[in-house]
Amino acid sequence: MIAVLRSLESEMGLKDLTPLERCIVATMSLEEFAEGARTESILNHDILDTPTPSSFYRALKSLRQKNIVETVGNRKTGIYRIAN
């Protein structure tokens, strides 16, 4: 099972992400966030182990720079989704 999971992570380009980045992607991949998620909703979700806000925003910025996550509308909305 772990080998399958690691294979999927490799295929999806997630193997080089930090554990926090992976948790953010996992959270944003939930059906409830298909149309986008506010940063507060992601940060307070049960999947994340209550990271510090600075670590969370740094990881989110990294995911945006890697084109894994994109903003919905302009950046000031604070709504993000998995990039297509």
C-alpha positions as CSV (number, residue, x, y, z in Angstrom):
1,M,0.0,0.0,0.0
2,I,2.8,2.4,0.9
3,A,4.5,1.6,-2.4
4,V,1.4,2.5,-4.3
5,L,1.0,5.7,-2.4
6,R,4.7,6.7,-3.1
7,S,4.2,5.8,-6.8
8,L,1.2,8.1,-7.0
9,E,3.1,10.9,-5.3
10,S,5.9,10.5,-7.7
11,E,3.6,10.5,-10.7
12,M,1.8,13.6,-9.5
13,G,5.0,15.4,-8.8
14,L,4.3,15.5,-5.0
15,K,7.4,13.6,-3.8
16,D,9.5,16.7,-3.5
17,L,7.0,18.6,-1.4
18,T,7.4,19.2,2.3
19,P,5.0,17.4,4.7
20,L,3.1,20.6,5.3
21,E,2.8,21.2,1.5
22,R,1.5,17.7,1.0
23,C,-1.1,18.3,3.8
24,I,-2.2,21.5,2.2
25,V,-2.6,19.8,-1.2
26,A,-4.5,16.9,0.5
27,T,-6.8,19.4,2.2
28,M,-7.5,21.3,-0.9
29,S,-8.1,18.1,-2.9
30,L,-11.2,17.4,-0.8
31,E,-14.5,17.6,-2.6
32,E,-15.7,20.4,-0.3
33,F,-13.0,22.6,-1.7
34,A,-13.4,21.8,-5.4
35,E,-14.4,25.4,-6.2
36,G,-11.7,26.9,-3.9
37,A,-11.0,27.3,-0.3
38,R,-10.3,30.3,1.9
39,T,-7.0,30.3,3.7
40,E,-8.7,30.1,7.1
41,S,-10.7,27.0,6.0
42,I,-7.5,25.3,4.9
43,L,-5.5,26.4,8.0
44,N,-8.1,25.2,10.4
45,H,-8.9,21.9,8.7
46,D,-8.4,18.7,10.7
47,I,-5.9,17.3,8.2
48,L,-3.3,20.0,9.1
49,D,-1.6,19.6,12.5
50,T,-2.1,23.3,13.4
51,P,1.0,24.7,11.7
52,T,2.1,28.2,12.6
53,P,0.6,30.8,10.3
54,S,4.0,31.8,9.0
55,S,4.8,28.2,8.0
56,F,1.4,27.8,6.5
57,Y,1.7,30.9,4.3
58,R,5.2,30.1,3.3
59,A,4.1,26.6,2.2
60,L,1.1,28.1,0.3
61,K,3.4,30.6,-1.4
62,S,5.8,27.7,-2.4
63,L,2.8,25.7,-3.8
64,R,1.7,28.8,-5.9
65,Q,5.3,29.2,-7.2
66,K,5.3,25.6,-8.2
67,N,2.0,26.0,-10.0
68,I,0.3,23.4,-7.9
69,V,-2.1,25.9,-6.3
70,E,-3.7,28.9,-7.9
71,T,-5.7,31.8,-6.6
72,V,-9.4,32.1,-7.4
73,G,-10.0,35.7,-8.6
74,N,-7.4,38.1,-7.5
75,R,-4.9,37.3,-4.8
76,K,-6.6,39.5,-2.2
77,T,-9.6,37.2,-2.1
78,G,-7.7,34.7,-0.1
79,I,-9.3,31.8,-2.0
80,Y,-7.1,29.1,-3.5
81,R,-7.7,25.8,-5.4
82,I,-5.6,23.1,-7.0
83,A,-4.3,24.3,-10.3
84,N,-5.7,22.5,-13.4
